[in-house]
Structures are given as structure tokens and as C-alpha cells.
Amino acid sequence: MKTSEIVSAIFTLPLLFVITVVNTEHIFQNNFFQIYALIFIIYLIVSALGLLFFKHFRITNVYTKKELRSTLQFIFYTCILVLPGIRMTHYFILWTLGGTGLYLRAYGKVAFVYLVLALSVSPFLTFIPNKKISEVLISMRKVLWILSFIFFLKHGLEYFSMEYLFTIKHSPAITYGNYLRQNFLIRRDASTGVIAGVLLFILGITSNNFSMKVLNGSVWKKVQSLVYPAFLIVAIHVAFSSRFDMFYVALTLWLVFIRTSSYLANKDKPKDWPTTKYICIPCGYIYDEAVGDPDGGLEPGTKFEDIPDSRVCPICGVTKLSFEPYYETQNSVFTWYMAEIINYLMLTKDVLELTLKLNSKLSILPGQYIQPILKDFDGEFTRSYSIVAHTDNTIKLGIKISDTGRWGRLLKTLKIWDQMKIKGIYWSFVLKKTANPKVFIGTGTGLSPLFNMMASNTYSVDNTLFFWAATQADLFYVEQLKQIKNLKTEFFISKEEVKSYHYGRIDTSKYEFPMNTEFYLCGNPPMVAEQMKQLKARWYTQVYSEAF
């Protein structure tokens, strides 16, 4: 957890505490001399001014700047949305002035309103084409969740205190344990309220960036899906309390209407055409290739596949693996291909060679990659993998498998003869058809496109491969590389000394190459960046690279 996130939490939690324990009467009557109301007003004014003059803040660290803006937005939206909640509380009190437990019921009604609004945001986005409005609604959604939990908590605390004081006044001999059993286990209205409260508590404490990172995007999403059974149990609780009047009926009908409308609008919309937008599943942030993320160092036009997997969402902090294609129109047409797995071979403990047979013959250039499509409980998604070799309609892929990655977990469940969709062939990182000497430099599965280049190279007779791995067990395709004509190999191993292999990382500084040599680099970004720096410092100009 970064320092800026800790500071953000420290500044935010007092506001949430104030809203939870404060008597809303003080804020309603603008009682600025009451400490809780004063704190609330200060938070509102400071966050509003902070957002208004945010562009003038001189903060060099991009992550800290984003975290500060996100914190100010959260505080501002919280304060703004609390105000109608306070107004609704007093309205519901006046509405039922002749009854008892007025604050108790009012807090519960406000909590139900915010719960319905929070559940309405996602389907409502289906009908909002404006990106800025969508981003504001997505930011407000988390605030609505938290406020719903806070008002439910106030409702529960009011209920507990009132019922307990009433019980001990008329039955002073009752034990605390018997009181809990009679009022929270036996009574259906109370027991359902407790169950709903537990679910909402889980939702409330996980509605933050830290929980998203700790639980991972997919697990966090499963936890947040508890809101659906929570809503159902809340409705049952209201019914058991004999309070399910037209107010609750209208809100429930609205929720059913908006979610059904959204489902019908998306039901027949295909999801296989190309897109330049990608949405973060946990928080809803949309990355648009045309816009990029200038504050985060991604210039407009930066393709999603060119973003390193280690890069995190600027809103919630999950990795690129938690993003999926985002579709807004059906103006593009795309034809995908079907492929059948005909071989599944682990080359090392974490490198897989996957052989696919396609239903069509594709035109493939040495060095290009392919995008398979798989599906899990979150829907379809793609990954990009380089082609090791291809003949007619058969292709081999070199894939690095991660135990924690979404794609890696699915790959381990695949079997021979399983089928998958293929989106197409991409990449401009291809072999040049020249007689110039060629040097290939790679690490890990960066060898995949290089292998295809070297095996397909019939244009030059002076070729060298520099390949680095941590241990000898991490090397693959060693024998196949020896069979490639006109290719010299230089293997580097950094974590153990092995005879006939260089010890350490790749070092090309001791080698001399003709000035017309073409260099092809593929592998982890630090290696690629270092080698490019060294080669350009030696005035080599034909240097082509791809980092991942």
C-alpha cells in the first residue's frame, strides 16, 4: 500500500466517522458551532476548493497527484450526497410524525434509497454515451455504496439502542444474552436485518482501493456481488417489519425496470468487433487509445496491447489483466476465426507451447502475434501471444504462464481438441527482407517472435542470437536453434554457472558488428531499454524492439 493511499485513508476516515455518529439535526439546522457539523462543513469547503484549483497544484509525482484528486472527489461527492440524505431523513420523519421510532425508520428509508441508486448506476451507464458523465457516475457509485452502508448502520444502531433501552426498562432482569437471542435470532424482522447488515458491512469495508488490490480484481468483484443477495434480504426485512409500502414498491420497480432495460439493450449486441476502448472491471475506468493517459505517461494513440501488464489502473490500482474490451457502437465489422488445440506442451515450468489448427489459412509475417479469445465467469477477453512457427493453417504459440494471471489460470484447464476463437494477426515488429547481418536479442518468451524470424530468415547469412535466462532449466528451443542455418547462438545464464554458457546477463559490448547490422530485441522492458541504449550509443541505427 503506497504512502499516498495511507494518507488518503487517514484524511477520509474522520469524515465517514462524523457522518456515522453525528446527529443529522445539527447539519440540517446549520449548527456550525457543533463540532461534528463544523467538521462536515470544513470537509465540504476544502474538497470543493481543492477540485476547483486542482490544476494549479504543483505535484510532480503522477500517482500522488491522481490519488489526491481521487480523494478530493470522494470527499466532495460524499458531502454533497449526504445533504439530500439529511433532507430525506427529515422528510420521512414528518411523513410518519404520528408513529414511533421516527429516526429509526427514516435512516432505513434513506439507506434503501442509496442502495437502489448504487445498483442503478451500472445499467444506467448503458444509456449514457457521454464519457465525462459516465466517469462522474462511476465515481459516485462507490460513494453511494458507502453511504448506503452508513445509513443502514445508523438505522441498526438506532434500532438496537431504542429496543434495548425499552426492554431493560420493562424487564430489568433480562440478561444481555437472552435479549440478543430474542431480538436478533428469533424475530424474523430482526434476524433478516442482522444478515443484511453483515453483508453490507462486508461490502462497506471492501469499497476501497486497498481491498481491490489485496483481493485481486476478480475476487473483489465476487465479494461486491454480495450486494444482490443483500438487497433481497433488505427487502424481506422491510416486509417482515410490515413497512413495505408504495415507497419501497416504487424504488424496487424502478430498479427492475432499469436493469431489465439495460439487459435487453445489451442482449443482442455482439462483442467481437475491434475496439479502441478498454474498461477496468473493478472500478469502471475506461482507457481510450485515442485519448491515452497523458497524466500517467501514456501519449494519445498508445495501443492497449502496448501497455505493460504491470501497469495499474489509475483509479483502483488493479493490473492490466483486469481490463476488458469496451464497446459503444456496432459500426465496426470483424470476422473471427475458430481454432482447435492439437498440442499442449510445457517447455519449462512456466513456458507453454500451444499448437492451434485454424479453420482458415492466415497470412503471417515472422515476428507477428495472434490474439486468442477465452471466456470465464467475467466474460470473454483476449491476450496477445507471439507466433513461434506456422505452416498453412497451423500455428505454435510461446506463452508465459502466470499462476495469478486470469489467462494463465484458464490455460491450465485447456485440453487437446478444445476450441477457442482467434481475433487476428497483428504487430509491425517483423523481419526485414534484407541481406544485412542480423542480431536477435531476447529474454523469456521474447524468444517466440525471434525464433519465427530466425527460422524464416533466408535473406542473410550472418546471424547471431543472444538469449538470457535465469537458470539452465529456463532455457528452451536450444536444440531447435542449433538446426537453424547461418545462426550463431550466445546463451547467458545469470543465477548459476554452467559450462558452455556465459555467466551473467546479456552483454553485447564485447562484440563487434558491421554498421549495417539489423538488431531485433524482444523481452522484458529493462533488458530492451538497456540494449537499445548501448546500441544507439555505438551509432547503430537499425534497431527494432518490442517489450512486454
N, C-alpha and C positions, 0 to 999 in steps of 0.2 A: 504494500500500500504506500503510495507516494506521499511525501510530506504535505504537498498542496491538498491532497484529499483529506488528510487528517485535520489540517487547519480548517478546511471547508466544513467538515463534520462538527468541529468544535464551535464554529460560529452559527451553524444551523440548528443544532440540538436545543439551545436555550429557547429559540422561538417555538419549536414544537412542544417543549415543556410548558411554556407560558400558555399556549393555545389549549393544551390539555387540562391544565389545572385552573385557569382563570375563570372567574365568574363573568360570563359574557355581558352581564348588565353594565359593567364598568366601561367596556368598549362601546356598547350601544349608546350609552349616555355621554360618551366622550369625556370620561372622567380621567383627565390626563394626570391628575395628582395621585392616582392609584398606581402603584409601581408596575403591576402587570400590564395595565393599559398603556402606560408610558413606554415600556419596553416594546410593546407591539407597534406603537406609532413610530418609534425610532427605527425599528427594522424596516417598516414600510417606506419611510422617507429616505433612508440611506440606500436601500436597494433600488428605489426609483431614480435617485440622483446618480447612483453608480452606473446603471444601464444607460442613462441619458448622456453621460460624459465618458462612457467606456472607451470610445475611440481615442480619447486623449491620454489614456493610461499608457505609460511608458514601461511595458513589461517585455523583456527580450525573450524569455522562455515561453515557447509556444504552448506547451502543455499547461503551464501555470496560468497563462492567460485564458485558455479555454476553460480550465477548472474554475477560475474566478468568475467568468461570465456565466457559466452554468449555475454556480452557487447563487449569484445575484438574481438570475432568472427564477430559480426555485423559490428563493425568499420572497421575491416580488409577487409571483403567482400565488404563493401560499397566503400572503397577507391580503391580496385582492380577493381571493376566493373565500377567505374566512368571513369577510364582511357580509356578503349575501347569506352566508350560513347563519350569522348572528341575527340578521333581519328575519330570516325564515324561522329561527327559534322563537322570536317574539311573536311572529305572526301565528305560529301554531299554538302558542300559549293563549293568545286572545281568542283563537278559533275554538278552543276547548276550555274556556275560562271557568266553566261551571264544574269541570271534572277535578280529579286529584292527580297527583304526580305529573304536573304540567311540564316541568323541565325534563322530567324523565322521558315522557313521550316525545317532546319537541326535539331533543337531541337524537332520538331514534329515527324520527322522520327525516331530519337533515342528513343523517348518516346514510339513509336509504337513497335520498336524492343524489348524493355524491357517488354512491356505489353505482347507480344506474347511469349517471353521466360518464363515469370512468369506463363502464362496459360499452358505452355508446361511441366512444372515440374511434376505435379501430374500424367498425363498419361505416361510420360516418366519413372516414377518410376516402372511402371508395368514390364518394360523390364530390370530393374537393380537389379540383385539378391544380389549384394554386399551391405551389411548393411552400411559400412562406407561411401561409395559413396552416398548412399541414404540419409544419415544424413547430408552430406555436401550440397546436392542439396536442401533438405528441409530447411536448414539454409539460403541458398542463395535465396530461393523463396521470403521470406519477404523483403530482400534487393532489389530484382528485382521489387516487387510491389512499394516500396517506391521510387526507382529511376525513375520508370515509371511516378509516380505522379510528382516528382520533375521536370523532363524534360518536361512534359506536362504543368506544372506551368510556367516554363521558356518560353515555346512556347507561352502560353497565355499572359504572361506579355509583351513579345516582340511584339506580335500582337497588344495588347492594346496600348502600348506606340507609336508604329510606326503609327498606324491608327489614333490615337487621334491627334498626332502632325501634321500629314498630313492634317487632317480635319480642325483643327483650323487655319492652315496656309492659306488654301484656302477659308475657311468660318469662319472668326473670330467672326461673330455674332451668330453662333450656340450655343445654351445652352448645358450644360453638360447633362441634362435630355434628350434632343432631340437626342444628339449624342448616348447615350446608347440605346434609343429606336430604332433608325435607324440601328445601327450596331450590336446590340445584341438580338433584338426581331424580326425585320422584315427580315433581311438577314438569309437565311436558313443555310449557312455555319457557320455563327457566332452563331446562336441560338443553333445549334446542338453541337457546341464546348463548349458553356456555360453549357449545360445539361451534357455533358460528363465530363466537369471539376468539376461540383458539385458532381457527382457520384464518381469520382476519389478522390476528396477531402475527402469524407466520408470514402472511403477505406484507404486513406493515414493516417488519424488521428486515425483510429482504428487498424492499423497494429502494435500493441504493446501489451505487456503482461498485462498492466493495463486494457486496453479495453477488453481483453479476460476474465479477472476476473469480471469486472463490468457487462458486458453483458451476462455472462454465455456462456458455450461452444456452445449450440445450437443456441442462439440468435446471437452470434458473427459470427457463420458460415452463418446464413441467411444474415447478413449485408455484409459479404465478397462475397456472391454470386452475389452482385450487379455488380461485375466485368464483368459478361456475358452481361447484357444489356449495360454496359459502353463500352465494346469492340465493340458491334454492332453499337452504336451511334457514336463512334470514326470513324468506317469505313464509316458510312453515311456522317459524317463531311468531311472526306477526299474526298469522291465522290462529295459532293456539292461544294468543293473547286477546283474541276477539277484536282486533284492531284493523283487519284487512278491509278498509273502506274504499270508496271511489278514488281517493288519493293514491293508494297503493295499486289499485287496479289500472289506473291511467298510466302510471310510470311503468308497470310491467308490460302493458300493451305496447307502449312506445318502444321499449327495449326489444320486444319480439318483432315489432314492425321494422325497425332499423336494421337489425341483424338478419332478418329474412330478406329484406330488400338488397342488402349487401351480398348475401349468398347467391341470390338469383342473378344479380348483376355480374358476378364473377364465375358463375357455374359453367357457362359455355365459352368462357374466354380462354383460348389456347395459351400455353406458356412455353412455346418452343421457338418463338421468333427472336432474333437478336435484340439486345437492349444495351443501352449505354448507362443504365442506372442500376444500382445495387442497394438493397435495403438491409440494414442491421436488424436481425430478428429480435434480439432482446429489447432494444430501445426504439426502433423505427427510424433511425437516422438513414437518410438516403444519400449515397455517393453518386454524383453525376459526373461522368467522364468529361463532359463539355465544360463544366464549372471547375472540377478538380477540388482541391482543398488548399488554397494558397496559404492560409494561416498555418497549415501543417506541413508545408513544403512540397505539396503536390500541385504542379502547374496545370492550368486548364488544358485538356486534351490527354492527360495521363490515363492510359487504359487500366481497367481494374486488374487485369491479369499481370500488369507490370508492377503492381504494388506488392512489396514483400509480404509473405504470410505472417511475419512477426509484427507487422504494423497493426495498431489497435484503433478501434472506433473512437473518434474524438468526443463522443457523448458518453458512452458507457464503458469503454475500455476493453471490450472483448476483441478477439483477433479477427482477422480477415475471414477465417473459417466459418464465422457465424453470419456472414453476409450471403444473400441470395439475390438472383436477378429480380429486378423490379419492373413491372410492365404497366404502362399507362394507356397505350393505344394499340390498335391492331393494324397499323399502316404498313408494317414490315411483313414480308413473307419469308419463311425459312423452311427448308426441307432437311430433315434429319435422317440419319442412316441407322439401320439396325446392325448390331454386331453380336457375334456369338463367341464365348470364351472357349478356345480349343487347347490352351495350355496355361498352366499356373505353376510357376517355378520360382522358389526363393533362392536368389543368387547368394545372398548373405543373410544375416539375421534380420536385417531391416530393408533389404532391396529386393523388390519383386519384379520378375519378368512376366508380363501378362501378354499372351498372344491372342489376338482377336481376328475373326474372319468376318468381313463386312459383306453386306448384301449388294454392294456396288463397288466398282473399281474407282479409286480416288487418285488424283494426280498429286503426288507428294514430292517435295524438294528436300534434299538432305539437310537436316537441321530443324525442320518444322515440327510443330507439336499438334496434338489432337485433343479434343475436349469430350471425354465420355460424360454421360449423364447417369446418375444413380438417384435412388429415391429412398428416403427413410421417413420417420414419423413427422418430420417437419416439411416434407415435400421434396420435389426434385431440385437438384443442384448439380453444378458442374465443377470439374477441376481440369487443369491443363497439364498434360504429360508428354514428354518428348518421345519421338519415334526412334527406336533403336535400329529397326530394319523393316523393310516392306517388300513384298512381292505380290504383284497383281492385287487381289483384294484381301491379303493377309498382312497384318502389321504387328510388330512387337513393341511394347512399351516398357521403359525402365522407370520404376516407381519406388520412391522412398516411402515406407510405411511408418506412420506415427501411431503409437498406442492411444494417444489422446485426441488425434485428429478425427473429425467427422468422417472424412473419406477413408482414412486408414481403418477405422473400425468396421466399415462396410466391406472394404476389400477382403478382410479376413473371413467374411461369411460367404464370399463368392465360391462357386464350384464350376468345374468344367461343364460346358453346354449351357450355362446361364447366359441370358441375353441382356444387352444394355443398348441404350441409344448413344449415338455419336453426333455431335453438332457440326463438326467440320475440321478443316485443316487451316492452321494459322502460322504466323511468325515470318518476319523478314530476315531473321538470323539464319541465312542459308549459305551454302558453299559457293564460292565464286568459280566460274568455269575459266580458269586461267592456268598457265603453266608455271606461275610463280611458286617458289618454295612455300610450304605451308607448315605452320606450327600450331598444334592444338594443346590447350592448357585447360585442365578440368579437375573438379573435385566431386565426390559423391555421384549422384545420378546426373550430374552435369556431363558425365561421360556418354549419356544416352544420345543426345544430338550429335556429339563429336564422333561417336562410333559410326553413326549413319553417314556422316560426312567422309570419314576416313575410308570406310568400306566402299563408298560410291565414287571416291576420287580417282578418276582416270586421266586427270589433266596435268598433274605434276609428279615428278619422280623423287623429289627431295622433300620428305615429310617427317615431322617429329611430333611425338606425343609426350607431354609432361602431365603426369597424373599423381595426385596426392590422396592418401588415406591415412587414417589414424593407426590402424594395425594391419597386418597381413591378411587377417580374416575379413577385412573390409574391402579387399580388392576383388574385382570381378571382371570377367571377359579377358583375363590375362592370356589364355591360350588362343582365344579367337583373335586377339590383337596381333599375336605373333604370325598369324597366317595372312595378314594384310600386306600386300606387296608394297615395296618402297616406303615402309614406315619404320622409323626407329622409335623405341619406347624408353622413357625415363620415368621410373616409378619412385615416389618418395613416401616414406612411412615415418610418422612423427613420434609415435609413442612406444616404439620398440625397434631395436636394431636387428635387421635381418640381412643375411648375406645376399649379395647381388642386387640389393635395393639401396637407394640413397636414404640416409637418416636425416629427418627434419622435414620442413615444409618445402614447397616448390621454390627453387631458386634458379632463375634463368640468367642471372647476371654473369655467370661464368661461361656462358655460351655466346658464340658469335653467329649472327645470321646476316645473310645478304639484305641490303636495304629495301629490296622489293618483296621481302617476305610478307606473307599474309598471316595474321595471328587470329585465332578463334578461341575465345575464352568463355567458359561456362562453368558455373558452380556457385559457391557461397559468395555473397557480396564483398566481404573483406578481402578475399583472395583476388577476386576480379578487379577490385579497385586498386589494390597494391600492384598487381601485374601491369595494369594499364598505365599506372603512374610511372613504373620503371621503364616500360617500353617507349612511352612517349618522351620520356627524358632522354632516351637514346635515339630520338628522332625517327622512330618507326611511325609511319602514317596509316598503314593498312591494318588497323586493329579493330576487330569486331567482337562484341561481347553480349552476353546475356547472364544476368544474375538472378538468383532465386533463393 
